[in-house]
């Protein structure tokens, strides 16, 4: 069973013929192929080809050996948002942190893929960091557009950029090269992300020092693939960045912004968007536009969650486990088929 991206980037960015009812029909079809559980989905990447199987906590832990490490991705916390469907996103962020505390394998660090706050207010940043720092893990941030509404993001970078780090940066963990990109400072038409010449020049220099066998994990807020350009779900100059990565044998790109799980595999580059910890957004083309999607209170937590990424040095597999705040029946990514 292979999950594909929600919209084909080779077609014009108009709403697809699929409807929400069609998505539900596909979900029922997929459920006939699989038995779901609340522990999450384990995605494995082998030679760029994704596969999936259900896991429990013990199976997840068994995927790692003594040389492996894992990290956590959280995204789109939107602290300060106070409307339906979530009047208190701080509470659901705390629940996400509780999920991190309960993970059977202790993560090495956290990456947050943006929209920490809703209105870039200092109090919102304070609340978010207080909750996230309760994990006692190192945290690597990239900004979302909601984090840079004031002073072109200066207040965000003063707070979250690590000492000596510019607005984009990289670091290494047990042979894996991590790259944090910023694509929300100069949005293009329709809200598309943008990297810019300076960042792309830095990226080219950063990658030039790496061998093609180095695994890359890239993270940014807005997707680096054309998920749904009509809603700004893509990055205008991402093709230039991706061209620099094509010589590498293993590239994983993690994003937020769309508040739902979607994936795409393009050669050796695999793209994954993440759930929010605050509120869901509609599937591409199923609403007049993006934005908070109102759902029943007892459904909200099935659409929010956190992601664990497990890496085993020397292996071609990368396991991505998306865990929802509620263990009720999850929804499939739009476009999944049995």
N, C-alpha and C positions, 0 to 999 in steps of 0.2 A: 504494500500500500504506500503510495507516494503522494505527499501533499504538495500541491503546486501553488504558485503565487495567485493572488486573488484577481489580478488583471494582467492581461498580456501586454507588455510594454511595446510590442510591435504594432499594436492597433491604436487608433486615435483615442484620446482620453475622454470618451463619452461613456455615460452609464451603460454597463453591460446589460444584456437582455435578461440576466438572471434576476430573480426577485428574492425577497426574504423567504417567501414560501418555497421557492426552488431550493434555497439553501437548507431549509428544514427537511425537504425531501431528500437532499443529498446526505444530510446528517443521519436520517433514518436508514438510508442505504448503507452508509458506513457502519452504523451500529450493528447491522446484520452481519458484518464481517469481523467485528471486534467486540470484546467484552470490556467495558470501561470500569475503572476504579478511581477512587479519589486521590491516589498517591501521585498521579501525574503520568506523563508520557515520556519515555526515553527515546531520544532520537540519536542514532549513530550515523556517523559519516565515514564511509570507507571508500577512498578513491573518488570523493566528490559525490557519491551516490548515497542518498539518505534512506534509512530504513527505520522502522519503529516497532516497539513492543511495550506492553504495559509492565510497570515495575511496582514493587513495594519497597519499603524502606530498606529491608535487608538485601534485596537484589541490587538496589542502587549502591549500597555500601560495597557489595561484592564486586562492582565494576571497577573499583579502585584498588590498586595495590600500594605497597608501601612507598613507592616512588611517585605516585600520582598526586595531583593537587586538584582542588575544586575552588570555584569562586561563585559569587552570587551576583545576578543582575536584578536590580529593581529600577522602576521607571515611573515617570509621570505621577508623582505623589500629589501635586497640585494643592499643597497646604495653603489654606485661605479660600478655597472654593467652598461655597455654602448654599448650594441649590440642589434640587433633585438631579440625580438619584442619590446623592451622598452629601448630607448636611455636615458631616464631620469626617473629612478625609484623614485627619490625624489619627482617628480611631482605627481605620483600616490600615494605615501605615504601621501602627503598633501591632496589628494582627499579622502583617507581613513580616515584621521583625520577629514575632513569636515563631513563625514558620522557620526563620533562619536559625533561631535558638534550638529548635527541635530537630534540625537536620542530623542524620546519623553520621555524616562525615563533616568534620569541622572545616568550613571554608577558609581559604587563605586571605581573602579580601572581598570587598564589594565594589562593583561598578554601578553608578547611577547614571542612566542615560537621559537625564534632563527633565525639565519642568518639575523641579523640586518644589517650587512655589507656584502660586497662581498669579500674583500681581507684583512680584519682585520686592515685596516688603521685607524689611529686616526681621520683623517678628515672625513672618512665615518661614524665613530661612532658619531662624533660631529654633522654632518648634521642630522643623524637619530634622535638623542636625542633632538636636537633643534626643529624638527618638532613634535615629539611625545609629548614633554613637553609642547607644546602649548595647549594641552588639559587641563593642570593644574590638572591632575589626577596622583595618585600614580601609579607607573609602576613596575611590577615584571617580571624580565627577566630570561630566561634560554638560554644558548648558542646553536648556530648551528655550524656545522663544519666549515663554512666560517668565524666564529667569533674567532676561536682559531687556526688560521694558524700560528701565531707568538708566540714564547715563551710558547708553550703548553697552551696558553690561559691566561697567567698571566696578560697581558694588558687588556683583556676583564674583568677578575674578579676584578682587581683593580678598574675598572670604574663602573661596574654594580652590583657587589655583595653588598648588603646592609651591613651596619656596623655590624660586629659580625656574618654575615652569611658565612658559608663555600661555597663550590661549589655546594651544594645541601641544600635545606632548606624547612621549612614548616611554615605556619601561619594559623590563624583561622579568620573566618568572620561569625558572627551571627550563630554560631553552625556548620558551614561547615569547614572541615579541608582541606586546600590546601597544595599540595606537589609539589615542583619544583625539577625535576630530571635532571641530566646532563648525556647524553649518547653519547657524540661526542668526548671525549678526547682520546679514545683508540679504534678506529674503528677496527672491525674484518674483515675477508675476504669478499671481495665484497662490502665493505663499510657499513656493518651492524653495528648498534649502540652497545654500551657496557656500562653496569653500573659498574660492578666490585664488589669485595668482600667488600671493605670498605663502599661503598655507600649502598649496600644491608644490611650490618650490621646496619648502621645508620637507614635505613628505617624500619627494624624490630623493633628497639628500639622505634622509633617515633610512630609506629602504636600500639605498645604494651600498650601505655598509653591511647588509644582511645577505646570507647565501640563500639560494632558491629553495633549499631544504628547510629553512626556518619556518615553523608554523606561525602564522599571523592571526591575531584576533583584533579586529578593528571595531571601535564603538563610537557612535555618534547619536544625536537625537533624531533627526529626520532621516528616513530611509535613504540609503545610497543606491537604491534601485527604483525604477519607475513603478511603484506599487499602484498609485492612482493619481497621476498628475493633475487631474481636474480638481482635486481637493488639496493640492499642494503636498501630496504624499510622494515625494521624490526630491532629488537634489539636482539642480540645473547642470552643474559641471562635474557630476560624479563619474562620468565616463573617463575623464582625464585621470582621476584618482585610481579607478579600477584598472586602467591600462598599465599603471605602474606596478600593480599587484599580480598581473597575469603570469609572470615567470615563477611565482611561488606555488609549491605543490599543495599547500593547505592554507586556505584563507577563510576565516569566518567573520562575518560582519553582523554586529548586534546593534539594534536600534530600538527606540521607543516611538513616541509621537502618535501612533495610530491606535493605541490602547487595545490591541487585540493581537492574537498570534497569526502570523502569516510567514511563509517561507518561500524561497526561490533558490535554485541551484543553477549556476551559470559557469560551465567549465569546472575549474577547481575552486570557485568562489561560492560560498553558501551564505545566504542572507536570512536573518531571523528578526522579526519584530516581536515586541514583548507586550504583555498585558500591563495595564496601569495598576496602581494600588488605590486609585481614587474613583474612577468611573469608566465605563465602557464607551466606545464610539460605534456607530453603525458600520456594517460591512460595506465595502466600496460600492457605490451606486444604488444602495438600498434606501437612501434618504435624500432629501434635497441638498444636503451638505454635511460636512463633519461637525462634530460637537458632542457634548454630553448626551448620552442616550438614556432616556428614562426607562427604567425597568422596575419590576416589583421588588420590594425590600428583600424578600426571601430569595431573589434571584441574583441580586447585586454581587454577592461574594463569590458566586460561581464564575463571574466574569472578571474577577480581579485576582492577582497572584504575583508570585516571584519565580525566578528562574535560577536553577543551579547548573553550572557548566563544569563537567568533569573531564580532566585531561590526563591521559596516561602516557608518559614519555616513552618514545620508541614505538608507539602504536599509531596506526592511521585512523583510529576511532576517536571521535569527540562526542561525548554524551551530553545532551541538553535536556534537562528535566524541568518542565513547566508545572508548577504546583499551584492550585487555586486555593483561595482562602476558605472556600467551602468545598467539601468532598462530594457535593451533589453532582448529578450527571453533567459533564462539561459539554460545551458546544464545539464542533469541529471548525477548524479554519475554513473560511469560505474557499471553495474550489477543491476541497479534499474529495477523493473518490476511492471506492474500493477496487 
